Amino acid sequence: MVDIDHFKGVNDRFGHWVGDEALRHVANALISVAGENGLVSRYGGDEFVLAWPGVTREDALPRVESLRESMKKMGFVAEGREVPLTVSFGVAETHSAEAMEAALRRADRALYAAKSAGRDQVA
């Protein structure tokens, strides 16, 4: 699971149009890293789910850490203004479609732990 850190602040400071651009920016970054077999879905206001069939948790962790770091470094530009942007990740693994709901709950708990520990990190 992926959450845009302090998303309400982006909307409040830059406006909802820029918030929408932030959502598209994060979605495109997730799609680019997901590859051909990955699935990216918006899951609530500023949260996304990245499902990677065949990718283990151990393989996913460095990939999402690299994405988190690159998103922090680059931010994005909207209406000629640089908008700082960080994301938090919660990672979980499952081996069956039946266990997907449980994996989403574990990923959500991991995401909450990342946010509670200061955001802009992978848990």
Backbone as a chain_set.jsonl record, in Angstrom:
{"seq": "MVDIDHFKGVNDRFGHWVGDEALRHVANALISVAGENGLVSRYGGDEFVLAWPGVTREDALPRVESLRESMKKMGFVAEGREVPLTVSFGVAETHSAEAMEAALRRADRALYAAKSAGRDQVA", "coords": {"N": [[0.845, -1.17, 0.0], [0.399, 2.273, -0.618], [0.826, 5.608, 0.396], [0.264, 9.039, -0.043], [2.149, 11.35, 1.554], [0.978, 13.729, 3.855], [-1.098, 14.696, 2.208], [-3.441, 16.267, 2.305], [-2.36, 18.709, 2.989], [-1.054, 19.38, 0.613], [-3.244, 19.808, -1.078], [-4.436, 21.951, 0.37], [-2.434, 23.92, 0.356], [-1.65, 24.237, -2.349], [-3.883, 23.888, -3.904], [-6.75, 22.063, -5.217], [-6.54, 21.205, -7.854], [-3.797, 20.891, -8.222], [-3.432, 18.91, -6.305], [-4.785, 16.829, -7.585], [-3.039, 16.518, -9.733], [-0.83, 15.598, -8.314], [-1.78, 13.09, -7.489], [-1.971, 11.817, -10.012], [0.718, 11.921, -10.743], [1.964, 10.26, -8.802], [0.587, 7.863, -9.337], [1.453, 7.354, -11.99], [4.205, 6.986, -11.523], [4.126, 4.674, -9.949], [2.965, 2.882, -11.765], [5.001, 2.783, -13.669], [7.035, 1.454, -12.291], [5.785, -0.903, -11.651], [5.675, -2.587, -13.832], [4.942, -4.972, -16.489], [3.365, -7.061, -15.431], [2.405, -6.099, -13.048], [-0.081, -4.529, -10.942], [-1.75, -1.551, -10.442], [-3.747, 0.338, -8.324], [-6.028, 2.823, -7.284], [-6.805, 3.37, -3.92], [-8.787, 4.537, -2.048], [-8.745, 7.968, -0.863], [-6.008, 9.181, -1.03], [-4.456, 6.994, -1.265], [-2.866, 4.1, -2.637], [-2.792, 0.832, -4.113], [-0.325, -1.436, -4.895], [0.036, -4.242, -6.616], [2.009, -7.039, -7.092], [2.302, -9.7, -8.781], [4.124, -12.684, -8.338], [6.368, -11.472, -7.281], [8.492, -11.392, -4.575], [8.365, -10.379, -1.108], [10.915, -9.705, -0.222], [12.147, -9.052, -2.637], [10.554, -6.925, -3.397], [10.904, -4.915, -1.459], [13.499, -3.429, -1.793], [12.927, -2.286, -4.277], [10.639, -0.642, -3.887], [11.705, 1.039, -1.987], [13.679, 2.353, -3.455], [12.013, 3.679, -5.29], [10.569, 5.312, -3.502], [12.615, 6.969, -2.559], [13.45, 8.22, -4.954], [11.128, 9.61, -5.659], [10.974, 11.42, -3.581], [13.253, 12.961, -4.051], [12.745, 14.078, -6.596], [10.182, 15.285, -6.535], [7.52, 17.183, -7.944], [6.423, 19.33, -10.63], [3.935, 21.732, -10.833], [1.8, 23.97, -12.378], [3.961, 25.678, -12.744], [5.214, 25.692, -10.295], [7.327, 24.197, -7.891], [6.481, 21.282, -6.254], [6.815, 19.786, -3.251], [7.004, 16.321, -2.498], [6.347, 13.387, -0.79], [6.159, 9.864, -0.108], [4.718, 7.093, 1.666], [5.182, 3.629, 2.298], [3.617, 0.474, 2.791], [4.366, -2.858, 3.046], [3.447, -6.148, 2.177], [3.183, -9.72, 1.823], [1.635, -12.298, -0.072], [0.551, -15.608, -0.909], [-1.58, -16.582, -2.241], [-4.659, -15.983, -3.984], [-6.887, -16.054, -2.384], [-5.98, -15.183, 0.034], [-5.643, -12.514, -0.239], [-7.142, -10.374, 0.924], [-6.34, -10.519, 3.614], [-3.636, -9.968, 3.267], [-3.785, -7.344, 2.352], [-4.73, -6.129, 4.678], [-2.491, -6.547, 6.341], [-0.581, -5.08, 4.916], [-1.728, -2.552, 5.154], [-1.511, -2.158, 7.923], [1.285, -2.103, 8.078], [1.763, 0.169, 6.547], [0.553, 2.101, 8.169], [2.33, 1.927, 10.319], [4.659, 2.926, 9.105], [3.852, 5.554, 8.62], [3.337, 6.399, 11.234], [5.886, 6.338, 12.242], [7.059, 8.545, 11.226], [6.659, 9.028, 8.534], [7.402, 9.054, 4.921], [8.785, 6.64, 4.353], [9.479, 3.065, 4.163], [7.729, 0.28, 5.292]], "CA": [[0.0, 0.0, 0.0], [1.153, 3.517, -0.771], [0.081, 6.779, 0.839], [0.931, 10.328, -0.253], [2.301, 11.989, 2.857], [0.42, 15.08, 4.049], [-1.813, 15.048, 0.974], [-4.353, 17.391, 2.577], [-1.541, 19.917, 2.928], [-0.841, 19.708, -0.81], [-4.502, 20.424, -1.535], [-4.644, 23.235, 1.047], [-1.402, 24.9, -0.005], [-1.516, 24.465, -3.788], [-5.188, 23.764, -4.56], [-7.173, 20.703, -5.562], [-6.038, 20.837, -9.177], [-2.437, 20.387, -7.997], [-3.61, 17.63, -5.628], [-5.102, 15.849, -8.63], [-1.779, 16.274, -10.449], [-0.006, 14.766, -7.43], [-2.301, 11.726, -7.606], [-1.55, 11.287, -11.309], [2.171, 11.767, -10.69], [2.264, 9.052, -8.022], [0.063, 6.717, -10.091], [2.362, 7.083, -13.111], [5.453, 6.432, -10.984], [3.835, 3.294, -9.548], [2.767, 2.103, -12.991], [6.297, 2.573, -14.32], [7.817, 0.471, -11.544], [5.018, -2.149, -11.55], [5.972, -3.455, -14.961], [3.862, -5.548, -17.273], [2.498, -7.942, -14.64], [1.936, -5.424, -11.85], [-1.388, -3.879, -10.968], [-1.829, -0.361, -9.589], [-5.13, 0.765, -8.145], [-6.273, 3.808, -6.236], [-7.479, 2.685, -2.823], [-9.126, 5.609, -1.123], [-8.418, 9.317, -1.286], [-4.627, 9.396, -1.462], [-3.761, 5.724, -1.116], [-2.832, 3.209, -3.788], [-2.312, -0.524, -3.911], [0.529, -1.963, -5.954], [0.083, -5.703, -6.519], [3.079, -7.549, -7.946], [2.314, -11.162, -8.818], [5.414, -13.317, -8.553], [7.459, -10.712, -6.66], [8.53, -11.635, -3.134], [8.536, -9.209, -0.247], [12.338, -9.366, -0.227], [12.431, -8.377, -3.907], [9.767, -5.685, -3.479], [11.393, -3.877, -0.533], [14.446, -2.472, -2.379], [12.305, -1.583, -5.398], [9.802, 0.449, -3.4], [12.607, 1.99, -1.318], [14.266, 3.166, -4.526], [10.954, 4.562, -5.789], [10.305, 6.302, -2.462], [13.728, 7.926, -2.552], [13.447, 9.031, -6.182], [9.996, 10.534, -5.607], [11.344, 12.483, -2.643], [14.247, 13.819, -4.697], [12.271, 14.819, -7.76], [8.939, 16.022, -6.378], [6.98, 17.422, -9.278], [6.13, 20.73, -10.914], [2.56, 21.987, -11.264], [1.564, 25.407, -12.544], [5.229, 26.384, -12.623], [5.715, 25.656, -8.917], [7.824, 22.912, -7.426], [5.651, 20.76, -5.176], [7.492, 18.678, -2.565], [6.109, 15.175, -2.388], [6.897, 12.143, -0.281], [5.185, 8.788, 0.025], [5.013, 6.019, 2.608], [4.797, 2.315, 1.783], [3.434, -0.693, 3.654], [4.576, -4.006, 2.174], [3.056, -7.466, 2.675], [3.259, -10.751, 0.798], [0.666, -13.39, -0.002], [0.82, -16.656, -1.899], [-2.817, -17.049, -2.862], [-5.675, -14.949, -4.179], [-7.809, -16.092, -1.251], [-5.365, -14.488, 1.169], [-5.405, -11.12, -0.616], [-7.718, -9.463, 1.909], [-5.456, -10.535, 4.781], [-2.406, -9.272, 2.877], [-4.089, -5.915, 2.338], [-4.768, -5.681, 6.079], [-1.099, -6.481, 6.821], [0.055, -3.94, 4.25], [-2.295, -1.347, 5.757], [-0.863, -2.002, 9.233], [2.67, -1.693, 7.827], [1.686, 1.563, 6.105], [0.294, 2.898, 9.372], [3.587, 1.957, 11.081], [5.553, 3.852, 8.41], [3.363, 6.906, 8.857], [3.528, 6.707, 12.669], [7.311, 6.485, 12.506], [7.538, 9.799, 10.665], [6.345, 9.099, 7.101], [8.494, 9.009, 3.951], [9.562, 5.421, 4.569], [8.904, 1.773, 3.796], [7.623, -0.647, 6.43]], "C": [[0.891, 1.233, 0.0], [0.26, 4.68, -0.364], [0.906, 8.031, 0.533], [0.956, 11.045, 1.094], [1.743, 13.411, 2.834], [-0.317, 15.582, 2.803], [-2.769, 16.214, 1.173], [-3.599, 18.712, 2.511], [-1.233, 20.345, 1.5], [-2.084, 20.395, -1.354], [-4.688, 21.812, -0.93], [-3.673, 24.3, 0.564], [-1.423, 25.262, -1.49], [-2.836, 24.399, -4.543], [-5.471, 22.338, -5.005], [-6.692, 20.272, -6.938], [-4.63, 20.26, -9.041], [-2.489, 19.063, -7.236], [-3.938, 16.522, -6.611], [-3.854, 15.51, -9.453], [-0.842, 15.383, -9.616], [-0.465, 13.311, -7.495], [-1.873, 11.083, -8.916], [-0.048, 11.016, -11.334], [2.555, 10.479, -9.959], [1.787, 7.816, -8.774], [0.99, 6.354, -11.241], [3.68, 6.498, -12.651], [5.25, 4.976, -10.578], [3.66, 2.389, -10.762], [4.102, 1.806, -13.651], [7.135, 1.523, -13.601], [7.108, -0.882, -11.489], [5.337, -3.119, -12.669], [4.715, -4.047, -15.585], [2.873, -6.361, -16.438], [1.909, -7.274, -13.409], [0.582, -4.776, -12.046], [-1.359, -2.72, -9.985], [-3.279, 0.075, -9.534], [-5.187, 1.832, -7.058], [-7.151, 3.148, -5.186], [-7.807, 3.719, -1.765], [-8.607, 6.932, -1.659], [-7.015, 9.496, -1.831], [-3.794, 8.133, -1.263], [-3.894, 4.905, -2.399], [-2.428, 1.825, -3.311], [-1.489, -0.885, -5.139], [0.616, -3.463, -5.721], [1.076, -6.21, -7.553], [3.077, -9.064, -7.94], [3.726, -11.69, -9.11], [6.606, -12.596, -7.946], [7.397, -10.943, -5.147], [8.676, -10.323, -2.38], [9.988, -8.749, -0.258], [12.754, -8.658, -1.515], [11.725, -7.029, -4.004], [10.375, -4.57, -2.635], [12.417, -2.937, -1.164], [13.861, -1.689, -3.556], [11.467, -0.414, -4.907], [10.643, 1.478, -2.636], [13.255, 2.914, -2.349], [13.238, 4.143, -5.093], [10.653, 5.663, -4.781], [11.371, 7.388, -2.482], [13.715, 8.811, -3.803], [12.277, 10.011, -6.198], [10.295, 11.696, -4.672], [12.296, 13.476, -3.304], [13.645, 14.669, -5.802], [11.029, 15.651, -7.496], [8.24, 16.114, -7.722], [6.633, 18.892, -9.404], [4.696, 20.825, -11.419], [2.348, 23.489, -11.279], [2.834, 26.213, -12.307], [5.822, 26.399, -11.229], [6.202, 24.261, -8.581], [7.022, 22.486, -6.198], [6.414, 19.612, -4.504], [6.51, 17.537, -2.335], [6.875, 13.982, -1.845], [5.762, 11.134, -0.147], [5.675, 7.796, 1.068], [4.474, 4.724, 2.025], [4.601, 1.334, 2.924], [3.463, -1.92, 2.764], [4.154, -5.287, 2.887], [3.094, -8.445, 1.508], [2.156, -11.783, 1.021], [0.994, -14.387, -1.1], [-0.447, -17.195, -2.544], [-3.804, -15.901, -2.973], [-6.64, -14.904, -3.005], [-7.28, -15.294, -0.071], [-5.145, -12.995, 0.886], [-5.953, -10.136, 0.409], [-6.845, -9.385, 3.162], [-4.154, -9.805, 4.469], [-2.629, -7.767, 2.836], [-4.161, -5.359, 3.758], [-3.35, -5.569, 6.648], [-0.368, -5.292, 6.203], [-0.446, -2.628, 4.834], [-1.681, -1.095, 7.134], [0.586, -1.55, 9.08], [2.714, -0.231, 7.38], [1.459, 2.484, 7.29], [1.565, 3.006, 10.222], [4.575, 2.918, 10.424], [5.146, 5.298, 8.666], [3.576, 7.322, 10.303], [4.993, 6.945, 13.003], [7.902, 7.727, 11.835], [7.268, 9.995, 9.192], [7.608, 9.033, 6.243], [9.403, 7.812, 4.215], [8.775, 4.187, 4.165], [8.869, 0.909, 5.053], [7.024, -1.958, 5.945]], "O": [[1.992, 1.226, 0.55], [-0.914, 4.733, -0.731], [2.103, 8.075, 0.815], [-0.087, 11.31, 1.691], [2.006, 14.185, 1.913], [-0.175, 16.738, 2.402], [-2.893, 17.066, 0.293], [-4.131, 19.715, 2.034], [-1.161, 21.539, 1.209], [-1.994, 21.434, -2.007], [-5.058, 22.75, -1.636], [-4.055, 25.456, 0.384], [-1.241, 26.422, -1.859], [-2.905, 24.81, -5.701], [-4.563, 21.519, -5.15], [-6.458, 19.085, -7.162], [-4.307, 19.254, -9.673], [-1.673, 18.178, -7.493], [-3.432, 15.406, -6.491], [-3.642, 14.355, -9.822], [-0.149, 14.523, -10.159], [0.362, 12.401, -7.551], [-1.457, 9.924, -8.929], [0.401, 10.007, -11.878], [3.377, 9.704, -10.447], [2.508, 6.821, -8.842], [1.285, 5.177, -11.45], [4.227, 5.611, -13.307], [6.112, 4.136, -10.835], [4.152, 1.261, -10.778], [4.317, 0.698, -14.141], [7.871, 0.776, -14.247], [7.761, -1.907, -11.298], [5.277, -4.334, -12.48], [3.591, -3.672, -15.252], [1.673, -6.349, -16.712], [1.002, -7.826, -12.785], [0.157, -4.51, -13.17], [-0.983, -2.893, -8.826], [-3.956, 0.17, -10.558], [-4.488, 1.751, -6.049], [-8.117, 2.456, -5.512], [-7.174, 3.766, -0.71], [-8.093, 7.003, -2.775], [-6.845, 9.92, -2.974], [-2.574, 8.201, -1.112], [-4.88, 5.001, -3.131], [-1.812, 1.662, -2.258], [-1.911, -0.665, -6.274], [1.207, -3.907, -4.737], [1.002, -5.862, -8.732], [3.801, -9.664, -7.145], [4.418, -11.205, -10.005], [7.739, -13.056, -8.081], [6.362, -10.712, -4.522], [9.06, -9.299, -2.945], [10.265, -7.55, -0.299], [13.609, -7.773, -1.493], [12.24, -6.098, -4.624], [10.365, -3.409, -3.042], [12.228, -1.723, -1.083], [14.262, -0.552, -3.802], [11.566, 0.689, -5.445], [10.318, 2.665, -2.644], [13.363, 4.121, -2.127], [13.559, 5.304, -5.347], [10.497, 6.824, -5.16], [11.063, 8.579, -2.429], [13.943, 10.018, -3.713], [12.416, 11.127, -6.699], [9.908, 12.832, -4.947], [12.157, 14.687, -3.133], [13.984, 15.844, -5.939], [10.827, 16.654, -8.181], [8.36, 15.211, -8.549], [6.558, 19.612, -8.408], [4.294, 20.09, -12.321], [2.673, 24.189, -10.319], [2.787, 27.302, -11.736], [6.837, 27.057, -11.0], [5.572, 23.266, -8.939], [6.901, 23.237, -5.229], [6.633, 18.573, -5.127], [5.341, 17.758, -2.018], [7.923, 13.61, -2.374], [4.585, 11.489, -0.082], [6.873, 7.671, 1.321], [3.446, 4.713, 1.346], [5.336, 1.364, 3.911], [2.674, -2.023, 1.826], [4.466, -5.484, 4.062], [3.044, -8.041, 0.346], [1.796, -12.095, 2.156], [1.634, -14.048, -2.096], [-0.395, -18.158, -3.308], [-3.792, -14.969, -2.168], [-7.156, -13.839, -2.664], [-8.059, -14.786, 0.735], [-4.527, -12.297, 1.69], [-5.284, -9.154, 0.732], [-6.636, -8.302, 3.708], [-3.626, -9.096, 5.324], [-1.758, -6.998, 3.242], [-3.705, -4.244, 4.013], [-3.04, -4.61, 7.355], [0.373, -4.585, 6.887], [0.332, -1.687, 4.993], [-1.366, 0.045, 7.476], [1.066, -0.718, 9.85], [3.601, 0.519, 7.788], [2.101, 3.528, 7.404], [1.844, 4.066, 10.782], [5.264, 3.657, 11.127], [5.994, 6.159, 8.901], [3.951, 8.462, 10.575], [5.307, 7.675, 13.944], [9.115, 7.934, 11.874], [7.617, 11.04, 8.643], [8.725, 8.966, 6.756], [10.625, 7.946, 4.29], [7.582, 4.25, 3.87], [9.855, 0.819, 5.786], [6.843, -2.884, 6.735]]}, "num_chains": 1, "name": "protein.A"}
